[in-house]
Amino acid sequence: LPCAQGAHPHHLSLFSPLAVTSEQIEHLHRRFKQLSRDQLTIRKENFDSIPDLEFNPIRGKIVHAFFDKRNLRQESDGLADEINFEDFLTIMSYFRPIEMNMDEEQLDHFRKKKLKFLFHMYDSDHDGKITLQEYRNVVEELLSGNPHLEKESARSIADGAMMEAASICVGQMGPDQVYEGITFEDFLKMWQGIDIETKMHVRFLNMETIAHCY
Amino acid sequence: GIIERHETPMEKEIARLHRADFEFSDIFYFCRKGFEAIVEDEVTQRFSSEELVSWNLLTRTNVNFHYISLRLTVVWGIGVIVRYCFLLPLRFILAAIGITAMIVGTTMVGQLPNSSMKNYLSEVVHLTCSRILVRALSGTIHYHNKENKPQKGGICVANHTSPIDAIILTNDGCYAMVGQVHGGLMGVIQRATVKACPHVWFERSEMKDRHLVTKRLREHVADKSKLPILIFPEGTCINNTSVMMFKKGSFEIGGTIYPVAIKYDPQFGDAFWNSSKYNIVSYLLRIMTSWAIVCNVWYLPPMVRKEGEDAVQFANRVKSAIARQGGLTELPWDGGLKRAKVKDTFKEEQQKNYSKMLVRNGSIG
């Protein structure tokens, strides 16, 4: 008789210590196979087949995040050409919701991981700093497609936000001081006190697809 | 669906995050939306069969098939024997009888000169053969609101799930079919039936010319003595949990529209034809080895285009009525997305909406 395929006990460990069922991994695996058209790896082009994603203004950055080696393995850098299911799960794990039974240390680690993911999205040249230009790029992308918006307006929005970031991170700057860019530590400072965990997660519904017959 | 989606509208989400004008946090919302789309998107979902809550002993409908218990396996095994060795041959014979009777019957009626007798006989032949074919699928159909049945000179539109939709409807009435000329057995049936009854079959080259198609259909509808046309405006098979975009072509012809909602009960057999996964023969084999095809058909009150309403709005109005009646969700998406990508113009339109919203909350004067 055919039996469930694809659930690796190893994959569950990527999500530990949270309760992610093997069923949810099954679902993700099926989704992976759908996107990869039954191949073992996914390339950037495979994300083109998702209609819902087309409308997202930061689509490019999201897809890029899947191939960003900084998100896949902690110490490496650069871009991967293709990712396998394990990599796919690794990226999805950045979006797992928090569970009630997490302690302080786990929560903190969790939060840092999510913020690091976000930081990498902004820091497109991988130099560990979000510069004014990089932030401008993000704003322009978010506002892309609006013909009424001039480039200047997008720039001024970006500049305003960067100034605010600078004031949080560095405090008062002298007239000759140049703000190089937001480092990860500064980034963390900006988010202190703001609850990002509930904004940055995707929660699975409880699924029971088989009737039990005893 | 498999993930919990937050239904907060975009504006509210962004307003909540705002302290000052534009923030680093705006990226969260789109980031999450993007991930949700990657895990599960509304559109691709509709092109795979509906998942059942409890198993109906057909392994094809249970994607997560595990071995559970010996007793269940034995029951399933008996089910397989009944379906393949008993039901399938019976149904096959019935279907063969039905198709042969259709071809022979309509050819014979086609020999008669045009008269009311011919029309009457043609109806008898079509109805009888249709009923045989429905029995061949072990179809149990409940028709509701028969007083709204489509009249002559009108256009009947329905949601599309499978090629047998047409048989389901012709079981209860006579329609003029619209479609492309095929080869093979289908072509033989088409050529035979058009002799008895004015179905509208188009050559492949003619289908490309929209004006020609509309013109021919208009001529047919204008003749009030002709049978109502049957059209499926979605253009492709959807999995019967939702209704997708109705192509406006059918609604530009004019005349009275008679909407019909068809909802299959997936408990006894999955009627959805996933044409990218199965060809027509394996699809028919699956249908004939299911337990039964059970469905509900609702005839909705006729609709006409209102003053100042364009074809697209009219199409959406009809679509909503059908979705409401059948208990299906409504999606604005085009069924053609099964095979093609989203059109750039549509995409740009949506992006404009996003940025308009962001700018309104931003510092632009």
Interface residues (C-beta under 8 A of the other chain):
Chain A: L1 P2 C3 A4 E23 Q24 E26 H27 L28 R30 R31 Q34 L35 F47 D48 S49 I50 P51 D52 L53 E54 F55 N56 P57 I58 R59 I62 M92 F95 L118 M121 Y122 V138 V139 L142 L143 S144 G145 N146 P147 H148 L149 S153 S156 I157 A158 G160 A161 E164 A165 M190 I194 I196 K199 M200 H201 V202 R203 F204 L205 M207 E208 T209 I210 A211 H212 C213 Y214
Chain B: G1 I2 I3 E4 L17 A20 D21 F22 E23 F24 S25 D26 I27 F28 Y29 F30 C31 R32 K33 G34 F35 E36 A37 I38 V39 E40 D41 E42 V43 T44 E51 L52 V53 S54 W55 T59 N62 V63 N64 F65 H66 Y67 I68 S69 R71 L72 T73 V75 W333 L337 K341 V342 K347 E348 Q350 Q351 K352 Y354 S355 K356 L358 V359 G362 S363 I364
